[in-house]
Amino acid sequence: MSLPDTAPVEARDVRVSLGRHPVLHGLSLTLPAGSVTGVVGPNGSGKTTLLRAMFRGVRLGGGAVYVAGADAAALGGRMHARAVAAAVQEPSQPEGVTVREVIDLGRYPHRGDLGRASAADARAVADAAATMDLTHLLARDVARLSGGERQRVHVARAIAQEAPALLLDEPTNHLDIAHQFALLSTLRGLSRDRGTAVALALHDLTLAARYCDLIAVLQGGRLAAYGKPDEVLTPELTLEVFGVRAVWGDGWLHLDPAGS
């Protein structure tokens, strides 16, 4: 079985509980190929759990996730890793592992049973490192990097995977503002140049509005709204869900405290 180079990812009526606590309540969402979808919502709304459900990081209590029309649960581990790449919050990393070695982990789904690296693997690792401004750090121990540098390393590993879908949980955490802009611009370029279906769980509504093609607003484990940023992030919705009022101007989203 093979999957196309570009493919949507679709959650259909997905339900997830963590312990005895229901987190997602029959949530359905499609991540189109060639688009960046921002997943936003208050703390506890289910953003991280939704992304984990989409890359088989949590057990589903109902519903299903599909990649290019194929049930993700039926895909073998290597095939699934070729289809969906992900980077989660605060990944742990033991000492003695270099930046190059971590990024290279993204290439394992593409290798044969002997696990031998190819010229294509080396190019993908080098390209991902350059994309994330890490070339000068390739020989460094990841455990000795700053939080922002480690964050960029794990995003680079996901990019090197060259999967049709890329799911990132709070990828701007620990990054300075210049690297936040650079990362989000890069992800937007990847989605358009490669046709990648990109999903980002984000706290910052202004960045989501600026760099995402589509916005999915979660509230209480359900999809409250979905569509283009200027259609979804209205004063009424942001006041109800986030307690702030959205105002659009000069192509940017501005947020005013409730009652101002």
C-alpha atoms as an extended CHARMM CRD file, in Angstrom:
* protein
*
       260  EXT
         1         1  MET       CA              0.0000000000        0.0000000000        0.0000000000  PROA      1               0.0000000000
         2         2  SER       CA              1.2140000000        3.4980000000       -0.7930000000  PROA      2               0.0000000000
         3         3  LEU       CA             -0.1190000000        6.9340000000        0.0530000000  PROA      3               0.0000000000
         4         4  PRO       CA             -0.0080000000       10.0270000000       -2.1580000000  PROA      4               0.0000000000
         5         5  ASP       CA              2.6070000000       12.7260000000       -1.6170000000  PROA      5               0.0000000000
         6         6  THR       CA             -0.1490000000       15.1250000000       -0.5680000000  PROA      6               0.0000000000
         7         7  ALA       CA             -3.0780000000       13.9940000000        1.5040000000  PROA      7               0.0000000000
         8         8  PRO       CA             -5.6980000000       15.4510000000        3.8290000000  PROA      8               0.0000000000
         9         9  VAL       CA             -6.0390000000       14.2180000000        7.3810000000  PROA      9               0.0000000000
        10        10  GLU       CA             -9.5570000000       13.8180000000        8.6990000000  PROA      10              0.0000000000
        11        11  ALA       CA            -10.9010000000       13.2440000000       12.1950000000  PROA      11              0.0000000000
        12        12  ARG       CA            -14.4140000000       11.8240000000       12.1180000000  PROA      12              0.0000000000
        13        13  ASP       CA            -16.5110000000       11.9420000000       15.2760000000  PROA      13              0.0000000000
        14        14  VAL       CA            -13.3960000000       11.4700000000       17.4170000000  PROA      14              0.0000000000
        15        15  ARG       CA            -13.9150000000       10.8690000000       21.1090000000  PROA      15              0.0000000000
        16        16  VAL       CA            -11.0650000000       10.6910000000       23.6300000000  PROA      16              0.0000000000
        17        17  SER       CA            -11.0040000000       10.3420000000       27.3970000000  PROA      17              0.0000000000
        18        18  LEU       CA             -7.9130000000       10.7150000000       29.5620000000  PROA      18              0.0000000000
        19        19  GLY       CA             -8.4960000000        8.4270000000       32.5070000000  PROA      19              0.0000000000
        20        20  ARG       CA            -12.1410000000        8.9240000000       33.3720000000  PROA      20              0.0000000000
        21        21  HSD       CA            -12.1950000000       12.4760000000       32.0540000000  PROA      21              0.0000000000
        22        22  PRO       CA            -13.7740000000       12.9670000000       28.5950000000  PROA      22              0.0000000000
        23        23  VAL       CA            -11.6920000000       15.4630000000       26.5790000000  PROA      23              0.0000000000
        24        24  LEU       CA            -12.9890000000       15.2580000000       22.9880000000  PROA      24              0.0000000000
        25        25  HSD       CA            -16.7010000000       14.8280000000       22.3980000000  PROA      25              0.0000000000
        26        26  GLY       CA            -17.3360000000       13.5720000000       18.8670000000  PROA      26              0.0000000000
        27        27  LEU       CA            -15.1010000000       16.1140000000       17.1610000000  PROA      27              0.0000000000
        28        28  SER       CA            -14.7690000000       16.1260000000       13.3560000000  PROA      28              0.0000000000
        29        29  LEU       CA            -12.1730000000       18.1700000000       11.4690000000  PROA      29              0.0000000000
        30        30  THR       CA            -10.4390000000       17.9330000000        8.0930000000  PROA      30              0.0000000000
        31        31  LEU       CA             -6.9160000000       19.2850000000        7.5270000000  PROA      31              0.0000000000
        32        32  PRO       CA             -6.7220000000       20.0490000000        3.7960000000  PROA      32              0.0000000000
        33        33  ALA       CA             -3.5690000000       19.3600000000        1.8100000000  PROA      33              0.0000000000
        34        34  GLY       CA             -1.6530000000       22.5210000000        0.9890000000  PROA      34              0.0000000000
        35        35  SER       CA             -3.0580000000       24.5450000000        3.8980000000  PROA      35              0.0000000000
        36        36  VAL       CA             -2.0100000000       25.5700000000        7.4040000000  PROA      36              0.0000000000
        37        37  THR       CA             -4.7370000000       25.0170000000        9.9770000000  PROA      37              0.0000000000
        38        38  GLY       CA             -4.4100000000       26.7510000000       13.3220000000  PROA      38              0.0000000000
        39        39  VAL       CA             -6.0070000000       24.8580000000       16.2140000000  PROA      39              0.0000000000
        40        40  VAL       CA             -6.8210000000       27.3760000000       18.9420000000  PROA      40              0.0000000000
        41        41  GLY       CA             -8.8180000000       27.4110000000       22.1450000000  PROA      41              0.0000000000
        42        42  PRO       CA             -8.5450000000       28.0930000000       25.8730000000  PROA      42              0.0000000000
        43        43  ASN       CA             -6.4760000000       25.8690000000       28.1310000000  PROA      43              0.0000000000
        44        44  GLY       CA             -8.1950000000       22.5120000000       28.5020000000  PROA      44              0.0000000000
        45        45  SER       CA            -10.1870000000       22.8370000000       25.2910000000  PROA      45              0.0000000000
        46        46  GLY       CA             -8.5840000000       19.7370000000       23.7400000000  PROA      46              0.0000000000
        47        47  LYS       CA             -6.0360000000       21.1860000000       21.2890000000  PROA      47              0.0000000000
        48        48  THR       CA             -3.1480000000       18.8980000000       22.2400000000  PROA      48              0.0000000000
        49        49  THR       CA             -5.4020000000       15.8660000000       22.5860000000  PROA      49              0.0000000000
        50        50  LEU       CA             -6.8510000000       16.4330000000       19.1150000000  PROA      50              0.0000000000
        51        51  LEU       CA             -3.3990000000       16.5430000000       17.5260000000  PROA      51              0.0000000000
        52        52  ARG       CA             -2.3450000000       13.4520000000       19.4720000000  PROA      52              0.0000000000
        53        53  ALA       CA             -5.4540000000       11.6540000000       18.2630000000  PROA      53              0.0000000000
        54        54  MET       CA             -4.5660000000       12.5690000000       14.6860000000  PROA      54              0.0000000000
        55        55  PHE       CA             -1.0880000000       11.0040000000       14.9370000000  PROA      55              0.0000000000
        56        56  ARG       CA             -2.1020000000        7.9800000000       17.0220000000  PROA      56              0.0000000000
        57        57  GLY       CA             -0.6320000000        9.4490000000       20.1980000000  PROA      57              0.0000000000
        58        58  VAL       CA             -3.7190000000        8.6080000000       22.2750000000  PROA      58              0.0000000000
        59        59  ARG       CA             -6.2810000000        5.8200000000       22.1940000000  PROA      59              0.0000000000
        60        60  LEU       CA             -9.5990000000        6.7750000000       20.6010000000  PROA      60              0.0000000000
        61        61  GLY       CA            -12.7670000000        6.0870000000       22.5440000000  PROA      61              0.0000000000
        62        62  GLY       CA            -14.8220000000        6.4480000000       19.3880000000  PROA      62              0.0000000000
        63        63  GLY       CA            -14.6630000000        7.6860000000       15.8300000000  PROA      63              0.0000000000
        64        64  ALA       CA            -11.6570000000        7.3590000000       13.5190000000  PROA      64              0.0000000000
        65        65  VAL       CA             -8.8340000000        9.2840000000       11.8360000000  PROA      65              0.0000000000
        66        66  TYR       CA             -8.2170000000        8.9610000000        8.1030000000  PROA      66              0.0000000000
        67        67  VAL       CA             -5.1530000000        9.8510000000        6.0210000000  PROA      67              0.0000000000
        68        68  ALA       CA             -5.7980000000       10.1000000000        2.2790000000  PROA      68              0.0000000000
        69        69  GLY       CA             -8.9920000000        8.1480000000        2.8830000000  PROA      69              0.0000000000
        70        70  ALA       CA             -7.1930000000        5.2890000000        4.6760000000  PROA      70              0.0000000000
        71        71  ASP       CA             -8.0550000000        4.4600000000        8.2820000000  PROA      71              0.0000000000
        72        72  ALA       CA             -4.9310000000        5.4790000000       10.2240000000  PROA      72              0.0000000000
        73        73  ALA       CA             -5.5050000000        2.6780000000       12.7440000000  PROA      73              0.0000000000
        74        74  ALA       CA             -5.0640000000        0.1010000000        9.9780000000  PROA      74              0.0000000000
        75        75  LEU       CA             -1.7040000000        1.4510000000        8.7590000000  PROA      75              0.0000000000
        76        76  GLY       CA              1.5230000000       -0.2320000000        9.8250000000  PROA      76              0.0000000000
        77        77  GLY       CA              3.8710000000        1.8020000000       11.9890000000  PROA      77              0.0000000000
        78        78  ARG       CA              6.3090000000        2.6680000000        9.2110000000  PROA      78              0.0000000000
        79        79  MET       CA              3.5410000000        3.4780000000        6.7320000000  PROA      79              0.0000000000
        80        80  HSD       CA              1.8270000000        5.7230000000        9.2540000000  PROA      80              0.0000000000
        81        81  ALA       CA              5.1180000000        7.5140000000        9.9890000000  PROA      81              0.0000000000
        82        82  ARG       CA              5.5230000000        8.1420000000        6.2680000000  PROA      82              0.0000000000
        83        83  ALA       CA              2.0560000000        9.7110000000        6.2310000000  PROA      83              0.0000000000
        84        84  VAL       CA              2.0320000000       11.8190000000        9.4070000000  PROA      84              0.0000000000
        85        85  ALA       CA              4.8910000000       13.6390000000       11.1620000000  PROA      85              0.0000000000
        86        86  ALA       CA              4.4420000000       15.3020000000       14.5310000000  PROA      86              0.0000000000
        87        87  ALA       CA              6.3290000000       17.3230000000       17.1300000000  PROA      87              0.0000000000
        88        88  VAL       CA              4.9040000000       17.5560000000       20.6280000000  PROA      88              0.0000000000
        89        89  GLN       CA              5.5220000000       19.9230000000       23.5200000000  PROA      89              0.0000000000
        90        90  GLU       CA              8.6950000000       19.6320000000       25.5780000000  PROA      90              0.0000000000
        91        91  PRO       CA             10.0920000000       16.4080000000       24.0890000000  PROA      91              0.0000000000
        92        92  SER       CA             12.5620000000       14.7440000000       26.4550000000  PROA      92              0.0000000000
        93        93  GLN       CA             16.0660000000       14.0970000000       25.2140000000  PROA      93              0.0000000000
        94        94  PRO       CA             18.8750000000       12.1040000000       26.8840000000  PROA      94              0.0000000000
        95        95  GLU       CA             22.3910000000       13.4720000000       26.9790000000  PROA      95              0.0000000000
        96        96  GLY       CA             24.9130000000       12.4600000000       24.3580000000  PROA      96              0.0000000000
        97        97  VAL       CA             22.5950000000       12.7380000000       21.3420000000  PROA      97              0.0000000000
        98        98  THR       CA             23.5360000000       15.2880000000       18.6970000000  PROA      98              0.0000000000
        99        99  VAL       CA             21.2810000000       17.6080000000       16.7320000000  PROA      99              0.0000000000
       100       100  ARG       CA             22.1070000000       15.7000000000       13.5430000000  PROA      100             0.0000000000
       101       101  GLU       CA             21.0980000000       12.3900000000       15.1550000000  PROA      101             0.0000000000
       102       102  VAL       CA             17.7490000000       13.7420000000       16.3390000000  PROA      102             0.0000000000
       103       103  ILE       CA             16.8750000000       15.2130000000       12.9460000000  PROA      103             0.0000000000
       104       104  ASP       CA             17.9770000000       11.9760000000       11.3000000000  PROA      104             0.0000000000
       105       105  LEU       CA             15.3210000000       10.1020000000       13.2960000000  PROA      105             0.0000000000
       106       106  GLY       CA             12.7970000000       11.5980000000       10.9150000000  PROA      106             0.0000000000
       107       107  ARG       CA             14.2920000000        9.5600000000        8.0760000000  PROA      107             0.0000000000
       108       108  TYR       CA             13.8370000000        6.0790000000        9.5790000000  PROA      108             0.0000000000
       109       109  PRO       CA             10.3670000000        5.4850000000        8.0760000000  PROA      109             0.0000000000
       110       110  HSD       CA             11.9260000000        5.8270000000        4.6070000000  PROA      110             0.0000000000
       111       111  ARG       CA             14.7200000000        3.2780000000        5.1170000000  PROA      111             0.0000000000
       112       112  GLY       CA             14.8060000000       -0.4230000000        4.4270000000  PROA      112             0.0000000000
       113       113  ASP       CA             15.0870000000       -3.1670000000        7.0040000000  PROA      113             0.0000000000
       114       114  LEU       CA             18.8440000000       -2.6120000000        7.3280000000  PROA      114             0.0000000000
       115       115  GLY       CA             18.2940000000        1.0360000000        8.2260000000  PROA      115             0.0000000000
       116       116  ARG       CA             21.0480000000        2.3170000000        5.9670000000  PROA      116             0.0000000000
       117       117  ALA       CA             21.0760000000        6.0520000000        5.2800000000  PROA      117             0.0000000000
       118       118  SER       CA             20.9720000000        7.1870000000        1.6660000000  PROA      118             0.0000000000
       119       119  ALA       CA             22.0620000000       10.3520000000       -0.0880000000  PROA      119             0.0000000000
       120       120  ALA       CA             18.4100000000       11.4140000000       -0.0520000000  PROA      120             0.0000000000
       121       121  ASP       CA             18.3680000000       11.0230000000        3.7390000000  PROA      121             0.0000000000
       122       122  ALA       CA             21.4740000000       13.1680000000        4.1070000000  PROA      122             0.0000000000
       123       123  ARG       CA             19.9520000000       15.8660000000        1.9000000000  PROA      123             0.0000000000
       124       124  ALA       CA             16.6800000000       15.8390000000        3.8390000000  PROA      124             0.0000000000
       125       125  VAL       CA             18.5330000000       16.2040000000        7.1570000000  PROA      125             0.0000000000
       126       126  ALA       CA             20.7200000000       19.0170000000        5.8370000000  PROA      126             0.0000000000
       127       127  ASP       CA             17.7400000000       20.8160000000        4.3050000000  PROA      127             0.0000000000
       128       128  ALA       CA             15.6740000000       20.5440000000        7.4870000000  PROA      128             0.0000000000
       129       129  ALA       CA             18.5840000000       21.8190000000        9.5820000000  PROA      129             0.0000000000
       130       130  ALA       CA             19.0830000000       24.7710000000        7.2540000000  PROA      130             0.0000000000
       131       131  THR       CA             15.3500000000       25.5000000000        7.2340000000  PROA      131             0.0000000000
       132       132  MET       CA             15.3440000000       25.7440000000       11.0300000000  PROA      132             0.0000000000
       133       133  ASP       CA             18.6610000000       27.6660000000       11.2610000000  PROA      133             0.0000000000
       134       134  LEU       CA             20.4550000000       24.7210000000       12.8950000000  PROA      134             0.0000000000
       135       135  THR       CA             23.2990000000       23.9400000000       10.5030000000  PROA      135             0.0000000000
       136       136  HSD       CA             25.8850000000       25.4280000000       12.8690000000  PROA      136             0.0000000000
       137       137  LEU       CA             24.5640000000       23.2520000000       15.7160000000  PROA      137             0.0000000000
       138       138  LEU       CA             24.4870000000       19.8360000000       14.0160000000  PROA      138             0.0000000000
       139       139  ALA       CA             27.3250000000       18.4170000000       16.1370000000  PROA      139             0.0000000000
       140       140  ARG       CA             26.0150000000       19.8260000000       19.4450000000  PROA      140             0.0000000000
       141       141  ASP       CA             24.4570000000       17.7470000000       22.2240000000  PROA      141             0.0000000000
       142       142  VAL       CA             20.7160000000       18.4740000000       22.1410000000  PROA      142             0.0000000000
       143       143  ALA       CA             20.4600000000       18.2180000000       25.9330000000  PROA      143             0.0000000000
       144       144  ARG       CA             22.8050000000       21.2010000000       26.2370000000  PROA      144             0.0000000000
       145       145  LEU       CA             20.8180000000       23.5100000000       23.9680000000  PROA      145             0.0000000000
       146       146  SER       CA             18.4270000000       26.2280000000       25.0530000000  PROA      146             0.0000000000
       147       147  GLY       CA             14.7030000000       25.5000000000       25.1300000000  PROA      147             0.0000000000
       148       148  GLY       CA             14.1480000000       27.4180000000       21.9030000000  PROA      148             0.0000000000
       149       149  GLU       CA             16.9730000000       25.6110000000       20.1350000000  PROA      149             0.0000000000
       150       150  ARG       CA             15.6290000000       22.2240000000       21.2300000000  PROA      150             0.0000000000
       151       151  GLN       CA             12.2030000000       23.2030000000       19.9900000000  PROA      151             0.0000000000
       152       152  ARG       CA             13.6530000000       23.9920000000       16.5540000000  PROA      152             0.0000000000
       153       153  VAL       CA             15.5160000000       20.6610000000       16.5130000000  PROA      153             0.0000000000
       154       154  HSD       CA             12.3420000000       18.6520000000       17.0130000000  PROA      154             0.0000000000
       155       155  VAL       CA             10.4540000000       20.6530000000       14.4130000000  PROA      155             0.0000000000
       156       156  ALA       CA             13.3570000000       19.9920000000       12.0260000000  PROA      156             0.0000000000
       157       157  ARG       CA             13.0710000000       16.2540000000       12.7140000000  PROA      157             0.0000000000
       158       158  ALA       CA              9.3900000000       16.3750000000       11.7800000000  PROA      158             0.0000000000
       159       159  ILE       CA             10.1480000000       18.3600000000        8.6100000000  PROA      159             0.0000000000
       160       160  ALA       CA             12.8750000000       15.8620000000        7.6200000000  PROA      160             0.0000000000
       161       161  GLN       CA             10.2500000000       13.1250000000        7.7760000000  PROA      161             0.0000000000
       162       162  GLU       CA              8.7380000000       14.6120000000        4.5840000000  PROA      162             0.0000000000
       163       163  ALA       CA              5.2630000000       13.3280000000        5.4020000000  PROA      163             0.0000000000
       164       164  PRO       CA              2.1340000000       14.6410000000        3.6370000000  PROA      164             0.0000000000
       165       165  ALA       CA              0.8140000000       15.7840000000        7.0310000000  PROA      165             0.0000000000
       166       166  LEU       CA              2.7020000000       17.7550000000        9.6800000000  PROA      166             0.0000000000
       167       167  LEU       CA              1.1840000000       18.2200000000       13.1540000000  PROA      167             0.0000000000
       168       168  LEU       CA              2.9090000000       20.5510000000       15.6190000000  PROA      168             0.0000000000
       169       169  ASP       CA              1.8530000000       21.2320000000       19.1940000000  PROA      169             0.0000000000
       170       170  GLU       CA              2.7530000000       24.7630000000       20.3040000000  PROA      170             0.0000000000
       171       171  PRO       CA              5.7720000000       24.9770000000       17.9550000000  PROA      171             0.0000000000
       172       172  THR       CA              6.4980000000       28.6100000000       18.9030000000  PROA      172             0.0000000000
       173       173  ASN       CA              7.0730000000       27.8000000000       22.5970000000  PROA      173             0.0000000000
       174       174  HSD       CA             10.4410000000       29.1040000000       23.8670000000  PROA      174             0.0000000000
       175       175  LEU       CA             11.2090000000       30.8260000000       20.5410000000  PROA      175             0.0000000000
       176       176  ASP       CA             12.1480000000       34.4950000000       20.3680000000  PROA      176             0.0000000000
       177       177  ILE       CA              9.8740000000       36.6200000000       18.2200000000  PROA      177             0.0000000000
       178       178  ALA       CA             12.1580000000       36.5330000000       15.1610000000  PROA      178             0.0000000000
       179       179  HSD       CA             12.2490000000       32.7220000000       15.1910000000  PROA      179             0.0000000000
       180       180  GLN       CA              8.4890000000       32.5850000000       15.7480000000  PROA      180             0.0000000000
       181       181  PHE       CA              7.9110000000       34.5840000000       12.5760000000  PROA      181             0.0000000000
       182       182  ALA       CA             10.5410000000       32.6120000000       10.6670000000  PROA      182             0.0000000000
       183       183  LEU       CA              9.0970000000       29.2490000000       11.7350000000  PROA      183             0.0000000000
       184       184  LEU       CA              5.5070000000       30.1060000000       10.8600000000  PROA      184             0.0000000000
       185       185  SER       CA              6.5390000000       31.5890000000        7.5310000000  PROA      185             0.0000000000
       186       186  THR       CA              8.5400000000       28.4250000000        6.7850000000  PROA      186             0.0000000000
       187       187  LEU       CA              5.5930000000       26.1680000000        7.6140000000  PROA      187             0.0000000000
       188       188  ARG       CA              3.3300000000       28.2020000000        5.3860000000  PROA      188             0.0000000000
       189       189  GLY       CA              5.8620000000       27.8460000000        2.5650000000  PROA      189             0.0000000000
       190       190  LEU       CA              6.0890000000       24.0810000000        3.1100000000  PROA      190             0.0000000000
       191       191  SER       CA              2.3270000000       23.7310000000        2.9170000000  PROA      191             0.0000000000
       192       192  ARG       CA              2.2020000000       25.5840000000       -0.3820000000  PROA      192             0.0000000000
       193       193  ASP       CA              5.3690000000       24.2370000000       -2.0130000000  PROA      193             0.0000000000
       194       194  ARG       CA              4.9410000000       20.5790000000       -1.0000000000  PROA      194             0.0000000000
       195       195  GLY       CA              1.1690000000       20.4670000000       -0.5880000000  PROA      195             0.0000000000
       196       196  THR       CA              1.6220000000       19.4980000000        3.0630000000  PROA      196             0.0000000000
       197       197  ALA       CA             -1.3910000000       19.4650000000        5.3630000000  PROA      197             0.0000000000
       198       198  VAL       CA             -0.0750000000       21.4270000000        8.3650000000  PROA      198             0.0000000000
       199       199  ALA       CA             -1.8400000000       21.7550000000       11.7150000000  PROA      199             0.0000000000
       200       200  LEU       CA             -0.5590000000       23.9320000000       14.5570000000  PROA      200             0.0000000000
       201       201  ALA       CA             -1.9020000000       24.1060000000       18.0800000000  PROA      201             0.0000000000
       202       202  LEU       CA             -1.3190000000       27.7280000000       19.0760000000  PROA      202             0.0000000000
       203       203  HSD       CA             -2.0850000000       29.9710000000       22.0380000000  PROA      203             0.0000000000
       204       204  ASP       CA             -1.3360000000       33.2470000000       20.2540000000  PROA      204             0.0000000000
       205       205  LEU       CA             -4.4210000000       34.2570000000       18.2590000000  PROA      205             0.0000000000
       206       206  THR       CA             -2.5950000000       37.0730000000       16.4820000000  PROA      206             0.0000000000
       207       207  LEU       CA              0.0340000000       34.6910000000       15.0890000000  PROA      207             0.0000000000
       208       208  ALA       CA             -2.6430000000       32.1580000000       14.1510000000  PROA      208             0.0000000000
       209       209  ALA       CA             -4.6050000000       34.8090000000       12.3080000000  PROA      209             0.0000000000
       210       210  ARG       CA             -1.5060000000       36.0690000000       10.4970000000  PROA      210             0.0000000000
       211       211  TYR       CA              0.0010000000       32.7730000000        9.3270000000  PROA      211             0.0000000000
       212       212  CYS       CA             -2.8020000000       30.1990000000        9.1630000000  PROA      212             0.0000000000
       213       213  ASP       CA             -5.0660000000       29.6680000000        6.1750000000  PROA      213             0.0000000000
       214       214  LEU       CA             -7.7850000000       28.1490000000        8.3480000000  PROA      214             0.0000000000
       215       215  ILE       CA             -8.6680000000       28.3630000000       12.0230000000  PROA      215             0.0000000000
       216       216  ALA       CA            -10.3230000000       25.6430000000       14.1060000000  PROA      216             0.0000000000
       217       217  VAL       CA            -11.6080000000       26.9770000000       17.4370000000  PROA      217             0.0000000000
       218       218  LEU       CA            -12.0470000000       24.3560000000       20.1580000000  PROA      218             0.0000000000
       219       219  GLN       CA            -14.1820000000       24.8780000000       23.2190000000  PROA      219             0.0000000000
       220       220  GLY       CA            -14.8360000000       22.2020000000       25.7970000000  PROA      220             0.0000000000
       221       221  GLY       CA            -13.6260000000       19.4160000000       23.5400000000  PROA      221             0.0000000000
       222       222  ARG       CA            -15.9060000000       20.4090000000       20.6770000000  PROA      222             0.0000000000
       223       223  LEU       CA            -15.4050000000       22.3660000000       17.4580000000  PROA      223             0.0000000000
       224       224  ALA       CA            -16.8530000000       25.8250000000       18.0830000000  PROA      224             0.0000000000
       225       225  ALA       CA            -15.9430000000       27.3160000000       14.6930000000  PROA      225             0.0000000000
       226       226  TYR       CA            -13.8880000000       26.5170000000       11.6030000000  PROA      226             0.0000000000
       227       227  GLY       CA            -12.9830000000       28.6030000000        8.5610000000  PROA      227             0.0000000000
       228       228  LYS       CA            -10.8390000000       31.4900000000        7.3610000000  PROA      228             0.0000000000
       229       229  PRO       CA             -9.3180000000       33.6000000000       10.1520000000  PROA      229             0.0000000000
       230       230  ASP       CA            -11.2560000000       36.7950000000        9.4290000000  PROA      230             0.0000000000
       231       231  GLU       CA            -14.5150000000       34.8420000000        9.2080000000  PROA      231             0.0000000000
       232       232  VAL       CA            -13.9680000000       32.8310000000       12.3950000000  PROA      232             0.0000000000
       233       233  LEU       CA            -12.1630000000       35.1980000000       14.7760000000  PROA      233             0.0000000000
       234       234  THR       CA            -15.0120000000       37.6550000000       15.1750000000  PROA      234             0.0000000000
       235       235  PRO       CA            -15.5080000000       39.9780000000       18.1610000000  PROA      235             0.0000000000
       236       236  GLU       CA            -18.4900000000       37.9010000000       19.2670000000  PROA      236             0.0000000000
       237       237  LEU       CA            -16.7490000000       34.5140000000       19.1000000000  PROA      237             0.0000000000
       238       238  THR       CA            -13.4790000000       35.6040000000       20.6950000000  PROA      238             0.0000000000
       239       239  LEU       CA            -15.3740000000       37.3270000000       23.5090000000  PROA      239             0.0000000000
       240       240  GLU       CA            -17.4130000000       34.1890000000       24.1820000000  PROA      240             0.0000000000
       241       241  VAL       CA            -14.5580000000       31.6780000000       23.9270000000  PROA      241             0.0000000000
       242       242  PHE       CA            -11.4780000000       33.6360000000       25.0470000000  PROA      242             0.0000000000
       243       243  GLY       CA            -12.8680000000       36.5620000000       27.0080000000  PROA      243             0.0000000000
       244       244  VAL       CA            -11.2540000000       39.1170000000       24.6650000000  PROA      244             0.0000000000
       245       245  ARG       CA            -12.6490000000       41.0330000000       21.7190000000  PROA      245             0.0000000000
       246       246  ALA       CA            -11.0290000000       40.6740000000       18.2760000000  PROA      246             0.0000000000
       247       247  VAL       CA            -10.5250000000       43.7360000000       16.0870000000  PROA      247             0.0000000000
       248       248  TRP       CA             -9.1050000000       43.4660000000       12.5670000000  PROA      248             0.0000000000
       249       249  GLY       CA             -6.9760000000       46.2380000000       11.1100000000  PROA      249             0.0000000000
       250       250  ASP       CA             -4.1560000000       46.5550000000        8.5580000000  PROA      250             0.0000000000
       251       251  GLY       CA             -4.2270000000       42.7970000000        7.9660000000  PROA      251             0.0000000000
       252       252  TRP       CA             -3.5210000000       42.0290000000       11.6340000000  PROA      252             0.0000000000
       253       253  LEU       CA             -5.7600000000       40.7690000000       14.4090000000  PROA      253             0.0000000000
       254       254  HSD       CA             -5.7660000000       42.9800000000       17.5050000000  PROA      254             0.0000000000
       255       255  LEU       CA             -7.2190000000       41.8640000000       20.8240000000  PROA      255             0.0000000000
       256       256  ASP       CA             -8.9280000000       44.1110000000       23.3510000000  PROA      256             0.0000000000
       257       257  PRO       CA             -9.7670000000       43.0420000000       26.9090000000  PROA      257             0.0000000000
       258       258  ALA       CA            -13.4110000000       42.3610000000       27.6210000000  PROA      258             0.0000000000
       259       259  GLY       CA            -15.2530000000       45.5160000000       28.5750000000  PROA      259             0.0000000000
       260       260  SER       CA            -12.8000000000       47.9150000000       26.8930000000  PROA      260             0.0000000000
